[in-house]
């Protein structure tokens, strides 16, 4: 750890210009900036102190945050005596958490993984456990928490082949870090195997499946109906939603839309780029093709109520699930036009929507989920860019096929739920907590004793 803490300041200074640039682009430079260094205002310190030894849950960005919020809510149901604080790394993840977290859960930015800010935040939060989501291994956070006797668990864990190879090559360092976890709960048998290659027998590794199936969003198609009526007009329409798109995919989707609009005059498109700071790039793509569009959040000084258009660009954060609920056809991005990795196809499946995504080899971040859906014929893998037009056309032409595909997608979600409870069954004993009934009995006894006192 000495080498890591000597190297970290040097690396951070070199990275600082890019770090600040990203914060400015994503609107996070002035918002809670100093929290990243473990510096909090008086009000934030007071709120954290009131939580009284919370479980500290860490999730990096939007996808992990959505799963973490569901995880926290379920744990609150199982043990109402527990308190929680959620930390995030990205501004988009922070914004998503702020919209969806219960009011009694603290929310902070995770400090930079240098020993000074980490120690400062550990002293301030005083967690009874640290639960880290998915793939984030922060050496100082893990080691310093364990040094204080705080159990640290890695939940909903996944590990790609590339990451596993890298960790294995540097096992002299990462083996020590992973070995500090009290328990690891993996998403799939493959993840479990890769993790075991790194940790050996030093840490209990369990397969609990992915928590993303357990998500129960508090939204419905009605939430965005008025927005779509205003954007597209109130007449009958078929809505294609392209969610979490990345560079190159908006152009591909726009070209497909332009081709199919002549065949399906009621077709409308909702484009939801993964990063809202790319809105200008998306607009340039649509203008180049002379496609009529509007932004969900109009720019200052523009007409707030323009005439109906064919395309709605969602330039806000945390709205994707609401729009998925209103879709007739869904394409989930980061899997075509040269993009790799994929995004969460479970989100539209929750609403029983027909789902298109790229080939399995382009869905590395959701390999298990993609395999499950394809095996159950609950989604459609588009093999390449050229095949997207035909795949969308087939679904638009057959409402019955759309409905059947959506039903199978929803059925997969129902059948695979339960990962959160399996995870909690494993990690709750590490807390050695009294049950709520014991706590209540203890409070009653204390109250009776106080009443009997002279």
Buried (B, 14 or more C-beta within 10 A) or exposed (E): BEEBBEEBEEEEEEEEEEBEEBBEBBBBBEEBEEBBBBBBEEEBEEBBEEBEEBBBBBBBBBBBBBBBBBBBBBBBEEBEEBBBBBBBBBBBBBBBBBEBBEEEBBBBBBBBBBBEBBBBBBEBBBBBBBBBBBBBBBBBBBBBBBEEEBBBBBBBBBBBEEBBEBBEEEBEBBBBBBBBBBBBBBBBEBBBBBBBBBBEEBBEBBBBBBBBBBBEBEBEBEBBEEBBEBBBEEEEBBBBBBBBBBBBBBBBBBBBBBEBBEEBEEBBBBBBBBBBBBBEEBBEBBEEBEBEBBBBEEEEEEEEEBEBBBBBBBBBBBBBBBBBBBBBBBBBBBBBBEBBBBBBBBBBBBBBBBBBBBBBEBBBBBBBBBBBBBEBEBBBBBBEBEBBBEBBBBBBEEEEBBEBBBEBBBBBBEEBBEBBBBBBEBBBEBEEBEEEEEBEEEEEEEEEEEEEEE
